[in-house]
Amino acid sequence: MKLRQLVYFNTVIRHGFNISEAAKALFTSQPGVSRQLQELADELGVELFQHQGKRLVGLTAVGKEIDGLAALILHEVPRIRDVADAHASGQRGDLVVVASRHVAATKRHEAIIGLRKEMPALEVRICEEEPRYAAGMLRAGEAHLGVLAEPTERHGDLIDLPIDEWRLRVAPHDHALCAANEITLEILAPYSLCSDARTAVSRQIIAEAFRQKGIPDPIDFSLGSSMSILQYVEEGAGVGSIGAAAFKPAEHPGLCKIDVSHLFRPLKTGVVLPRKARPPRYLYRFLRTLDPSLDTTIIEEARAAR
């Protein structure tokens, strides 16, 4: 049974069982109306109308009962549309993001705050999971998107939109590294380093670069967030390694930033979406804030590609 069939059924009744008038009201043909009514009767297995020859003259007993139910259903259709529109626009609804810890944390925070300012009724939840578990949540519809550290598995039912996150070093302004003309791994090695937890991919990238040079990595402090790293550096614990987006000079006037992009590869972040799910409109706003390159065209092309 289709909603259109109930609309045609109801419209014919409201126009005094005149199929010609009903067809005009529906902007369709008389045969089209007759076909929809016949398909509805065939599917229900009952006769809905009383006939005099080819003319409809009234409703059967069961037709009257179905008319009452159909009217109730059609009365709720605008409310259904209102609910759908409210969720699609972000006036209501939720956004669930499954993310790897440490990955694009500052950008995620900024995107969430910006979205909530635009849409205060929107509920946003962040679930921190490893990529292998995150994929299962996305498939099951438990999350709208993933922001994951270098997802290695490729799945036909998920799309992966890569973005790069560059890391930098921060140190107090009076630190020797702030005055150095050239930064090498050998120059960095003697100084204690505050970095992410041992399991974080960003931490592994640092260790990998030093290992390839045969130099022990200088990481002495493994911390849970960029904010903690910055706090330790400000208190003189060492040099910090954070994502470039996490450092706001105005908020940390006592620190200088040190470009090390020539020494360490960027952290590859995957923005992962279910291929077949219809994203709510506010998801596109969130992604544009996360990375301006993720516009609607890029996302839709990725969803359509195989």
Protein Blocks (a to p, Z undefined) as FASTA:
>chain_A
ZZklmmmmmmmmmnoopaklmmmmnopafklmmmmmmmmmmmnopafbdcehjbcfbdcf
klmmmmmmmmmmmmmmmmmmmmmmmmmnopgccddddddehiaklmmmmmmmmmmmmmmm
bccddddddfklmmmmmmnopafbdcdehifbdcfkbccddddddddddddfkbmklmpm
bdcfklmmmpccddddfklmklmmmmmmmmmnopacfbfbdcfbfklmmmmmmnonaccd
ddfklpcfklmmmbccddfklmpccddddddddfklccdfklmmmmmmmpmklcfklmmm
mmmpZZ
